[in-house]
Amino acid sequence: MIQTNPPLISAFQHSIPQQVQSTMDVRAGIFLYWLHIICTGVFADVWKVHVEPEMKALVSSCVVLPCSFKYPVQVQPSDRIRAIWHMKDNWDDIIFHGDSTRVKDSFKGRTKLIGSLGGFNCSLEIDEVRNHDNGPYCFRVELETSKKDKYSFVENCVSIQMIEQASKPELQAEQSVQEGETAVFKCSVRHTCPSHQPTLTWNHTGKAIMSYKDIGHGNWETESVLTFIPQKEDDHTSITCTVKHHGNVEGEMTVTHSIFVKEQATLSHILIPSISGLGAALLVGLMCFFIVKRYKKRIADLESRNDNGMWSRLSRMSRRFRSGDGSSGPGGRQQRQVHNSA
């Protein structure tokens, strides 16, 4: 009979579950790792597009629909990518296609891509915007790698809100400017057609600098900064900024701003008032001097002729007040009476 060692058997029986558990943990870790790699690749390489769901467009002008996209295969050059824009409700109503014969008649010659498809830019320009160009429009991409590499982004389409009348530009300026110092006037207008920027003009000569800025969500701002040195002739005049949009937009929108010029302080501005004040004071002084000199002798003659006249009484009253309290007391009155009786 074979003898067995009970402690050894017991240790062997306990070691098997631990080894199995360790192996299962390792396999689970490897599975989760590869699952993470696979899921990351799947979710990273997908068909994506980014557009603005709603845009505004000025009728008779143009509008650019911003668009960028991504596809799950190797990057392709522009000539191996086919870009299509179509109506959401009817994919056969194509508003842009590389083959112009497939474009809907009402859009022929009015649409084109802005940017490079190889750079994942699918932005679309619609020129001569019409009232019925509301959309919604969807982007479709087709790759030449295989017949299956194509996708229509019907869940991310663009609608257009029509603007019948262009808005006035915004004019920023100080109402009061200083003569001889540089004055700055800013005129700006917002729009949605960066491929054909509007023009801004001024009714005043000076240095005008144009700039263009992307303010996001398909909106752009065109700004003109006018600088000049105001003169006296500019006082109580007006600065006018006029905007002209691309296309057959009726009329030009203007905005006007009144300006007032403060005269520059010079030496003459200080001396003239000072001299005028001194001259006026001197003239008044001379007039008073001659008046007193002319009438002083006459007043004295009148006083000597009429002791009871007004001037004599005023003179005696003045002397009485100057004589002091002694002359006005009872003793003083008595002395005058004695003198009169004598």
Helices and strands as residue ranges (DSSP letters): H 6-44, E 48-51, E 54-58, E 63-65, E 67-70, G 78-80, E 81-87, E 94-96, G 100-102, G 105-107, E 111-114, G 117-119, E 123-126, E 137-143, E 150-152, E 159-163, E 170-172, E 176-178, E 183-191, E 199-202, E 207-216, E 219-228, G 232-234, E 237-244, E 253-262, H 267-305, H 310-322, H 325-328, H 330-341
